[in-house]
Amino acid sequence: MCCRSIDCRGAIRFATDLLMSPEQCVYIGWNAELVSCLLELIEQLRDVHIDVIEFCLLNAIVLTFPGLYDLPQ
């Protein structure tokens, strides 16, 4: 969803033909904070000009090392 939404400013693309505003997302039951965080993440991905392959690799890293941030400092 994040990768699909990179080209959509201020909206979330759930599918090819389904684009929703933050208000619509909250209306269907999404938490407003979740929507806000998702839009912020999408904006950050847009700022670094991430492409689909880079996004997939980033996901693989996160899923492969889920406890990375639990390590002692």
SEDO-140366 format. One record per residue (C-alpha): x, y, z. Coordinates in pm, whole numbers, padded with zeros to 5 digits. Last residue first. Layout:
BEGIN
{{X Y Z}}
...
//
This chain:
BEGIN
{{02287 -00016 02316}}
{{02128 -00351 02390}}
{{01955 -00510 02089}}
{{01577 -00470 02069}}
{{01605 -00258 01753}}
{{01727 -00551 01544}}
{{01454 -00782 01671}}
{{01269 -00809 01338}}
{{01584 -00886 01135}}
{{01461 -01080 00832}}
{{01129 -00895 00810}}
{{01294 -00553 00824}}
{{01560 -00650 00572}}
{{01305 -00805 00335}}
{{01087 -00493 00356}}
{{01383 -00272 00262}}
{{01456 -00501 -00032}}
{{01096 -00471 -00152}}
{{01110 -00091 -00127}}
{{01437 -00083 -00319}}
{{01279 -00290 -00595}}
{{00965 -00074 -00608}}
{{01152 00257 -00629}}
{{01251 00493 -00349}}
{{01277 00860 -00440}}
{{01412 00959 -00096}}
{{01139 01221 -00047}}
{{00866 00987 -00177}}
{{00956 00724 00084}}
{{00941 00993 00353}}
{{00599 01108 00229}}
{{00469 00751 00231}}
{{00591 00709 00588}}
{{00414 01030 00693}}
{{00092 00916 00521}}
{{00112 00585 00708}}
{{00171 00760 01040}}
{{-00132 00985 00985}}
{{-00352 00692 00884}}
{{-00243 00497 01192}}
{{-00312 00799 01413}}
{{-00661 00839 01265}}
{{-00742 00472 01342}}
{{-00897 00296 01043}}
{{-01267 00226 01066}}
{{-01422 00299 00726}}
{{-01469 00667 00819}}
{{-01105 00698 00928}}
{{-00991 00586 00582}}
{{-01241 00822 00417}}
{{-01105 01115 00616}}
{{-00747 01025 00519}}
{{-00849 01036 00151}}
{{-00900 00712 -00038}}
{{-00781 00581 -00376}}
{{-00927 00256 -00506}}
{{-00873 00171 -00875}}
{{-00525 00023 -00862}}
{{-00574 -00088 -00504}}
{{-00557 00059 -00154}}
{{-00408 00388 -00273}}
{{-00377 00620 00026}}
{{-00420 00995 -00009}}
{{-00238 01316 00079}}
{{-00022 01318 -00234}}
{{-00066 01009 -00448}}
{{00246 00900 -00641}}
{{00392 00716 -00341}}
{{00062 00541 -00268}}
{{00132 00212 -00444}}
{{00458 00171 -00247}}
{{00284 00240 00080}}
{{00000 00000 00000}}
//
